[in-house]
Amino acid sequence: MRAEREKEREEKEKVVAYLRSKLFPWNFIFESVDEDAIKHFITYAIQICEGKGIDKRTIPIDGVEIKELITKEVKEAVNDYLFDADDRDMVRMHGDFAGSYPFAFAQCLVHTILYRLGLEMQDVVDVKGISELLGRDIEEMRRSELFIRDLIAKNEKKAMKMFGKSILNRKVITAEGDSIGSVGNITFDIETGNVGGLIVNQQKEKGVGLKKGRISMNDVRLNIYSKNIVLKYSSYK
């Protein structure tokens, strides 16, 4: 038990060090990761991108903006892990892969973002330069990218169907942790077909029954490190 706790502490320290590095987020994206962990997290990454409406119909293809998007998404994912690395639901959901989350999920997420935008890694960063800075074999990095993109292509339709089922009935909480209800339905943007918002079933303060409220996806911090849907704000009206 002591050895296990020591290993968990070292893993968290590594994640913090990588997060603070000048090479962030590329150090997470190009870290060596077990292929089975990638296979496990790829459908979750696709679901996150689907929920956030990340595709070339809604996001302009601009190198600087794409880098900013990648940095923001990886930082959010890593911070979710650091905030509650020992979350029991997370461990129950991902089993032996829970400890691989910061690196494996970050890689799945970034490659899914690029895939949905019609881009490759070389379109947004100097892969050769990064490989030299990280001391990684560039051919190995390219093989990893092809491996992940192949998984995305094979799992995209299945993952998108899973998204709707996985998000229904999930508890919705504010940034402070206050419960406001549960997800009763999903709305879609007519023009893009992307998920536009969530219909939340809220218990009435007085009397019996439910009232329904709508939450825009722009107000949601969608992640897979919590069984709950977390709002960006501390209050909800």
Secondary structure as UniProt FT lines:
FT   HELIX           2..20
FT   TURN            22..25
FT   HELIX           26..29
FT   HELIX           35..51
FT   TURN            52..53
FT   TURN            56..58
FT   HELIX           63..83
FT   TURN            84..86
FT   HELIX           88..94
FT   HELIX           95..100
FT   HELIX           101..116
FT   TURN            117..118
FT   HELIX           121..123
FT   HELIX           127..134
FT   HELIX           138..167
FT   TURN            168..169
FT   STRAND          171..173
FT   TURN            175..176
FT   STRAND          179..188
FT   TURN            190..192
FT   STRAND          195..203
FT   STRAND          210..216
FT   HELIX           217..219
FT   STRAND          220..221
FT   STRAND          229..231
//
